Amino acid sequence: MTEKSAAERRIGLLNGFAAYGMWGLVPLFWPLLEPAGAVEILAHRMVWSLFFVGAALLVVRRWTWLGELLRQPRRLALIAVAATVITVNWGVYIWAVNSGHVVEASLGYFINPLVTIAMGVLLLKERLRPAQWAAVGVGASAVLVLTVGYGHPPWISLCLALSFATYGLVKKKVDLGGVESLAAETAVQFLPALGYLLWLGARGGSTFTTEGAGHVALLASTGIVTALPLVCFGTAAIRVPLSTLGLLQYMTPVFQFLLGVLYFKEAMPPERWAGFALVWLALALLTWDALRTARRAARALAGTTAGTGTATGRQADVAEAEPAGR
């Protein structure tokens, strides 16, 4: 690895830690917006996100994708679906945090990889390796244990996991960069959100102008809270292997879980610990299987290269830019 590529990777890792760290600490932010309700906070997040993401695109002058997108009705429809699904995800998450369900919200992002795998099997007819099947089975057992513990299915966790997994599936089909995709999605959300805020203000239910300048600034900063981690994630995604990002993603629910237990003092009876332990076991199986598969692929690639004894300049560049395991 050259000095330049090592520096790029360090930048990528720092941005990855920043992105997942900010997402993990965001439960500390939403309670600051009270007395605004979850729906009002959600609407402000949609409106201000468009402003901040639009400003970021103006700075970097990345607008060529917009004309191409507008000429493709199918991709526009998928953007609308993505905007709808992420609206549900954001709304449930904000409500969960401000209603004292931080731990259950963190569970949603712990089980999200398992839900994504299950959707791949059911919708995309993907074939799983034995370790992946075992992880899904352990994850399903965890949901059953938590259902008994809560007295009902963990609806908040399941809604967050399903909505985010669906969002990821749709975004994969749209094939837009993170900032560009968020700009398109918030453009879809903007008018309904603005209309709701105007209606709320007209009937005297808005907190935007009644709680002081600090409250106004906090509501406006929802755009930064949404856009900044995504910019950091985009910087990381092009500089570090996907396997590394896959490990870093667990920072977010770990931080959320610790905040829920240690800061918000949410209850963790034995049956809930048992359910979380099963989820963590399932994720450990997935991580072990992913790392093992990546190592095998890297060894196979190295053996093929050594056997042929030749490589084009482009292949050499790719091997240097993408470390083993990607």
Solvent accessible surface area in square Angstrom, and as a share of the most:
residue,aa,sasa,rsa
1,M,133,0.60
2,T,69,0.40
3,E,150,0.67
4,K,157,0.67
5,S,28,0.18
6,A,26,0.20
7,A,35,0.27
8,E,61,0.27
9,R,65,0.24
10,R,138,0.50
11,I,74,0.38
12,G,0,0.00
13,L,53,0.27
14,L,123,0.61
15,N,32,0.16
16,G,0,0.00
17,F,101,0.42
18,A,39,0.31
19,A,0,0.00
20,Y,21,0.08
21,G,9,0.09
22,M,63,0.28
23,W,70,0.25
24,G,0,0.00
25,L,85,0.42
26,V,20,0.12
27,P,0,0.00
28,L,66,0.33
29,F,29,0.12
30,W,1,0.00
31,P,40,0.25
32,L,103,0.51
33,L,0,0.00
34,E,88,0.40
35,P,85,0.53
36,A,4,0.03
37,G,43,0.41
38,A,22,0.17
39,V,87,0.50
40,E,7,0.03
41,I,0,0.00
42,L,19,0.09
43,A,4,0.03
44,H,8,0.03
45,R,21,0.08
46,M,15,0.07
47,V,9,0.05
48,W,63,0.22
49,S,0,0.00
50,L,43,0.22
51,F,113,0.47
52,F,70,0.29
53,V,2,0.01
54,G,16,0.16
55,A,49,0.38
56,A,36,0.28
57,L,1,0.00
58,L,118,0.59
59,V,120,0.69
60,V,79,0.45
61,R,208,0.76
62,R,104,0.38
63,W,98,0.34
64,T,127,0.74
65,W,31,0.11
66,L,65,0.32
67,G,30,0.29
68,E,87,0.39
69,L,2,0.01
70,L,109,0.54
71,R,180,0.66
72,Q,66,0.29
73,P,105,0.66
74,R,159,0.58
75,R,38,0.14
76,L,64,0.32
77,A,57,0.44
78,L,29,0.14
79,I,2,0.01
80,A,41,0.32
81,V,68,0.39
82,A,0,0.00
83,A,2,0.02
84,T,86,0.50
85,V,22,0.13
86,I,6,0.03
87,T,34,0.20
88,V,68,0.39
89,N,4,0.02
90,W,21,0.07
91,G,16,0.16
92,V,35,0.20
93,Y,13,0.05
94,I,0,0.00
95,W,121,0.42
96,A,0,0.00
97,V,5,0.03
98,N,38,0.20
99,S,50,0.32
100,G,44,0.42
101,H,64,0.29
102,V,0,0.00
103,V,1,0.00
104,E,9,0.04
105,A,1,0.00
106,S,0,0.00
107,L,1,0.01
108,G,0,0.00
109,Y,38,0.15
110,F,5,0.02
111,I,5,0.02
112,N,20,0.10
113,P,19,0.12
114,L,12,0.06
115,V,21,0.12
116,T,67,0.39
117,I,28,0.14
118,A,33,0.25
119,M,28,0.12
120,G,5,0.05
121,V,32,0.18
122,L,126,0.63
123,L,106,0.53
124,L,73,0.36
125,K,159,0.67
126,E,81,0.36
127,R,230,0.84
128,L,26,0.13
129,R,91,0.33
130,P,113,0.71
131,A,11,0.08
132,Q,29,0.13
133,W,136,0.48
134,A,47,0.37
135,A,0,0.00
136,V,31,0.18
137,G,38,0.37
138,V,32,0.18
139,G,5,0.05
140,A,56,0.43
141,S,47,0.30
142,A,0,0.00
143,V,36,0.20
144,L,124,0.62
145,V,46,0.27
146,L,2,0.01
147,T,36,0.21
148,V,123,0.71
149,G,24,0.23
150,Y,38,0.15
151,G,65,0.63
152,H,84,0.38
153,P,39,0.25
154,P,0,0.00
155,W,155,0.54
156,I,21,0.11
157,S,0,0.00
158,L,39,0.19
159,C,44,0.27
160,L,0,0.00
161,A,0,0.00
162,L,91,0.45
163,S,10,0.06
164,F,75,0.31
165,A,5,0.04
166,T,40,0.23
167,Y,22,0.08
168,G,37,0.35
169,L,38,0.19
170,V,12,0.07
171,K,50,0.21
172,K,151,0.64
173,K,97,0.41
174,V,2,0.01
175,D,115,0.60
176,L,36,0.18
177,G,39,0.37
178,G,30,0.29
179,V,19,0.11
180,E,17,0.08
181,S,2,0.01
182,L,8,0.04
183,A,8,0.06
184,A,9,0.07
185,E,1,0.01
186,T,0,0.00
187,A,54,0.42
188,V,65,0.38
189,Q,8,0.03
190,F,38,0.16
191,L,128,0.64
192,P,92,0.58
193,A,4,0.03
194,L,58,0.29
195,G,36,0.35
196,Y,66,0.25
197,L,21,0.10
198,L,118,0.59
199,W,134,0.47
200,L,14,0.07
201,G,40,0.38
202,A,93,0.72
203,R,150,0.55
204,G,68,0.65
205,G,35,0.34
206,S,20,0.13
207,T,17,0.10
208,F,52,0.22
209,T,113,0.66
210,T,92,0.54
211,E,81,0.36
212,G,43,0.42
213,A,88,0.69
214,G,49,0.47
215,H,13,0.06
216,V,48,0.28
217,A,60,0.47
218,L,57,0.28
219,L,0,0.00
220,A,20,0.15
221,S,27,0.17
222,T,0,0.00
223,G,0,0.00
224,I,78,0.40
225,V,38,0.22
226,T,8,0.05
227,A,11,0.08
228,L,84,0.42
229,P,4,0.02
230,L,34,0.17
231,V,59,0.34
232,C,17,0.10
233,F,61,0.25
234,G,30,0.28
235,T,34,0.20
236,A,0,0.00
237,A,24,0.19
238,I,129,0.65
239,R,70,0.26
240,V,1,0.01
241,P,2,0.01
242,L,106,0.53
243,S,34,0.22
244,T,26,0.15
245,L,10,0.05
246,G,26,0.25
247,L,80,0.40
248,L,15,0.08
249,Q,61,0.27
250,Y,41,0.16
251,M,37,0.17
252,T,14,0.08
253,P,3,0.02
254,V,60,0.34
255,F,65,0.27
256,Q,5,0.02
257,F,13,0.05
258,L,80,0.40
259,L,23,0.11
260,G,0,0.00
261,V,31,0.18
262,L,116,0.58
263,Y,136,0.52
264,F,63,0.26
265,K,155,0.66
266,E,30,0.13
267,A,70,0.54
268,M,28,0.12
269,P,39,0.25
270,P,108,0.68
271,E,68,0.31
272,R,41,0.15
273,W,109,0.38
274,A,47,0.36
275,G,0,0.00
276,F,0,0.00
277,A,51,0.40
278,L,50,0.25
279,V,0,0.00
280,W,84,0.30
281,L,91,0.45
282,A,0,0.00
283,L,12,0.06
284,A,57,0.44
285,L,48,0.24
286,L,17,0.08
287,T,30,0.17
288,W,124,0.44
289,D,2,0.01
290,A,55,0.42
291,L,62,0.31
292,R,62,0.23
293,T,47,0.27
294,A,20,0.16
295,R,123,0.45
296,R,133,0.49
297,A,61,0.47
298,A,25,0.20
299,R,149,0.54
300,A,65,0.50
301,L,119,0.59
302,A,62,0.48
303,G,44,0.42
304,T,86,0.50
305,T,65,0.38
306,A,82,0.64
307,G,68,0.65
308,T,86,0.50
309,G,63,0.61
310,T,103,0.60
311,A,56,0.44
312,T,83,0.48
313,G,55,0.53
314,R,196,0.72
315,Q,106,0.47
316,A,53,0.41
317,D,90,0.47
318,V,74,0.43
319,A,67,0.52
320,E,82,0.37
321,A,73,0.57
322,E,74,0.33
323,P,32,0.20
324,A,85,0.66
325,G,19,0.19
326,R,109,0.40
